[in-house]
Amino acid sequence: MPKEEIIKEVIIGDKFNPLENAQGLKDNYSFGKKDPFNKSSIESQSSLNREDYRLKALISDQIDNYALISYQGNIFQLKEGDTGGIENKFIPIGVKVKEINLNEKIVVLTLKGSKLKLAFNEE
């Protein structure tokens, strides 16, 4: 029996429950060690609080779109596709930059199914 078929189900009590696909597991659980030097992993338990984020500028270099945001009083650069703790060490772990839209002047951040849309007119 291939290894993949063996781990498709887990015994819980007397019932077999199918596991989620790999992407579902990755999205719902965090793996690895916490970085003790990453300020965002210590101070924030990775949440999207509107009060913590302010959109400051949108920039394009003809190839990629970037945003300057203020997060808890510090200004950082974000690129579309960045993930906190991986490509970007300044935003909370797991927060993803889903979209930077120059025409609508918005930035969309996501975290485990929740979405935060940042725009210039928000104070």
N, C-alpha and C positions, 0 to 999 in steps of 0.2 A: 504494500500500500504506500503510495507516494506521501511524502512528508506533508504536503499541502492538504491532502484529504484528512490526515490524522488530526490536524489542528483546526479544522473547520468547526468543530463543535466542542463544547466544554460541558462537563457534567456539573449541574447545580442541583444538589439534592438528588432526587430520582429522575429529574428531567434533563433532556439535552436542549440547550439553547444555541442557535447559530450565532457565530461571531459576526461583527460588522466587517465590512471590507477594510483593507489596510488604510485607505484615506480617511475613513470614518473614525478609525481608532486614533490616527495621528491628530485629527482635528479636536477630538474630545479629551485627550490626555496629553500631559507634557512628559517628555522623556529626558533623561540625562541629568546632570548635576546643575545646580543653580550657581551662577557666577557671583561670588561674593563681592566682586569689584564693580558689577553692573548696578548702578544706582537705581535703575528702574525696576530691577527684580526684587530689590529690598523694600523700597518705599511704596511701590504699587503692586497690588496683587493682580496685575494685568486686567484692568477694566477700562471701559470707555466712558469717562465722565466728561460731559461737555464743558464743565468749568475748568478742566485741566488743559484744554486745547484751544488755541487761537490761530487762525490762518493769517499770515503776515504778507506773503508774496507768492506769486506763481511765475515760474521761469521755464522757457523752452530753449533747447539748443538745436532745434530742427530734427533731432533724433529721439531724445527723451524729454519728458516733462518732469519738472521738479517743483516742490513746494517748500516754502520756509514756514515753519509753524513754531509757535511758542507752546511748549509743554512744561507745565508747572514753573513758569517764569523763565525758562531757558529757551533760546531759539536754535532750531535744528533744521537741517535739510533732509527732505524725504524725496524718494524717487518712486515712481509707480512700480509696484511689485515688491517693494521692501517689506521685510518681516522683522518685527522687533525681536532683538536678541540674536538674529542671524545676520541679515545684511545691514541692519541698522541697530546699533547698540544704545541709542538714545531714547527710543520709544519703548514702552513696556513690552515684555516678552510675549510673543504671540500676536500682537497687533499687526495687521497687514494693511498696506496701502493699496487698496483695491483699484482706485481710480483717481487720476488728477486730470480734471477737465478744464482746459483753458477757456473754451467758449462759454461754458456755464459758470466759470470761476468758482469751482467747488473741488474739494478733496473728500474722498470717501474712505474711511477707515473701518475695518471689520475685526471682530474678535469673537470666535466661537458662535457664529450665528447672529450676533448683534452688530448693528451698523451705525456709524456716526458720520454725518455729513457736515463738513466745515465749509463756511462761506465767509466772505469779507464783512457782510452786514451784521454779523452776530457779535454782540458785546457781552 
